[in-house]
Amino acid sequence: MNNGFVIAGINSGCGKTTITIGLMRLLSRRGHQVAAFKAGPDYIDPAFHRIATATDSHNLDSYLFEADTVKTLFDKYTQGKDIAVVEGVVGMYDGLGEQSLGSTYELARTLAWKAGIWDLFKRKNWKSWLAR
């Protein structure tokens, strides 16, 4: 699937979940079949995704799984969907080491997707997009 978004943030508490569930709900209400994902091991945000989309949300953890496994899981759970929305974890580059293992950046790079960076609550509604 090549249709979707990775929602990233500059840190925790910057509005990633608010933006993500709002976008998921909007897309669902407009008739799209949304494939919902959360970066990393999380069970709270996927519960919100499920409410917004009326479908299961799945974790994509680039720290615990090899890139091929992440891609396989992504492909599996986007079958029959129009669009995918991936909510990032913590800040865009927050991960382990120079490679930012487990970060939203690494996940976006693995999926070869662009990622929007949000800082909703500081009212610096800037966004930056990574090249594919």
ZICOR-V166368 format. One line per field, one symbol per residue. phi: phi as a letter, one per 30 degrees, with the letter a starting at -180 (. if undefined). psi: psi as a letter, one per 20 degrees, with the letter a starting at -180 (. if undefined). burial: + if it has 9 or more other ideal C-beta (glycine too) atoms within 8 Angstrom, else -. A space follows every 10 residues. Layout:
phi->???
psi->???
burial->???
This chain:
phi->.cclbcccbd adicjedddd dddddedddd jdccccbbdi dbbdeedded ddcibdcbdb cdddcdedde dddedddcei cdacbccdbh cecdaciddh eiddeddddd dhcdbcccbd dchcddbbcd dd
psi->pjoaqoorri aqjijggggg hggggggghj jqopopqppa oqigghhhgg ghikrqqqqo oighqqghgg ggggggiipj qhqqpppapc rgjoapahil pjrhgggggg ilrqpppqmg ijkmlqqqpq q.
burial->+--++++++- ---++++-++ +++++-++-- ---+++++++ -+--++++++ -++-+-++++ +++-+----+ +-+++-++-- +-++++++++ ++-++----+ ++++++++-+ +-++++++++ ---------+ --
